[in-house]
Amino acid sequence: MTKAKKNPLLEITLDERQNTFKETTITYDAETAVREAQRCYNCKNARCIGGCPVGVNIPGFISKIATRDFDSAALILKTFNGLPSICGRVCPQEQQCEKKCVKCTDKTEPVAIGRLERFVGDYALTHSSNNEYQPNNSCFKIAVIGSGPASLSCANDCAKAGLHVTVFEALHSLGGVLSYGIPEFRLPKNLVASEISALEKLGVVFKLNCLIGKTITFKNLYTEFDAVFIGTGAGLPRFIGIPGEELNGVYSANEYLTRVNLMKAYLKDAKTPIIRHNRVIVLGGGNVAFDSVRTALRLGSKPAILAYRRSLNELPARSEEIAHALTEGVQIETLRSPVGIISDDGINVSGVEFVKSELTGIDSNGQQNFRTIPNSNFVMSCDGVIVAIGTNPNPIIKDCFNDLRTDSRGYILVDADGKTNINNVFAGGDAVTGADTVISAMGAGKRAAHTIINTLKDTH
């Protein structure tokens, strides 16, 4: 029996995918969106809502699509999620809302909630207004540090409540990981700019090139504003600690993706170009690793290789991203662990030394264990290596917030409502949890905004 499937997303040609940074997939047209929306049962006790970190009324907005009332669908969706075009593209819906869908069975695929969110989000950017929101009518001033997903979500909800919000961004471009981390072929930057523009229409003020702790002291910030939200993410690169990581041609995924995405190094006339390597090996298996290897492929690496220490079944990246990578020609090498990066001339990368590994069973946490096989060393040649094994929080925040409590790794400690140990200072997103999804960070920003709003109302 054939499984009843979602309406598929169309994709650009393979040649375009391998050689340009055009978006890989194409948003549903109206007819396809209506057909997909009509698959929804509009459950009264919708489990899908419980799978959404920001609590979107999923049956509500989908039912409006089904009747072609796209304006109402946009109004419902944006009541809960200020960045729907972004979330519809990059959120792991298959592990969140869609996993809870009652249609998610052996015989039927779930409703394509993420694809419908993307459709409505894109529609809202060109058809909807922000007239449904209140103007800034409060005396309260909120400072938001960073402009990534957690910060934008917090700023959005605070602004809707009528608070005066100022966002401070250290870089010259807004969006945090949305701008520097996720490639153009997955998330076009004009969409990020458009979503942020909608926040400006709410009255949110953005200040670029402003590094809190350097450009402005925390003391001055704390004196000027009634509440502070820290959403600085976890952008400090993490390396493996193997010999050769200092060689030319070795990048952290953060550096590589930032230079390509934020500084537009993929353009031929880029002012900050990046070396176009012929054979790149990416070390890691998450979404960032796949973003890196698919970027290297588009910059001319043939082959572009991803090396992972476990098997294909354990790859933590989204299944959609893995499938796209394989279609584009990415070479995935599994069950190998890097032990050194080597050089023929002592300066530039010429290969990676690996040992073979094998799976040894599931541990008490449900994770697949592995062990390296003695005397199984071998070398894979390359002229570029990208290390994509995770990140840490930037220590500058801890340094400038002297009394701020953090854990041993530098992540900010907060309660369930996003409160830190400092009065009227809140935090959320990757700076608290470590690297996580965009929508999880947005959920943290939304919870903190709710707490900020109620706290300020209660104290005045």
Secondary structure, DSSP 8 states (H G I E B T S, - for coil): ---B-----EE--HHHHHH--S-SEE---HHHHHHHHTT----TT-HHHHT-TT---HHHHHHHHHTT-HHHHHHHHHHH-S-HHHHHHHS-GGGTHHHH-TT-SSSB----HHHHHHHHHHHHHHH--STTS-----S-EEEEE--SHHHHHHHHHHHHTT-EEEEE-SSSSSSTHHHHTS-TTTS-HHHHHHHHHHHHHTT-EEE-S--BTTTB-HHHHHHH-SEEEE-----EE-----TTTTSBTEEEHHHHHHHHHTS-TTSTT-SS-----SSEEEE--SHHHHHHHHHHHHTT-SSEEEE-SS-GGG--S-HHHHHHHHHHT-EEE-SEEEEEEE-SSSSB--EEEEEEEEEEEE-TTS-EEEEE-TT--EEEE-SEEEE-S-EE--HHHHHHSTT--B-TTS-B---TTSB-SSTTEEE-THHHHSS--HHHHHHHHHHHHHHHHHHHHHH-
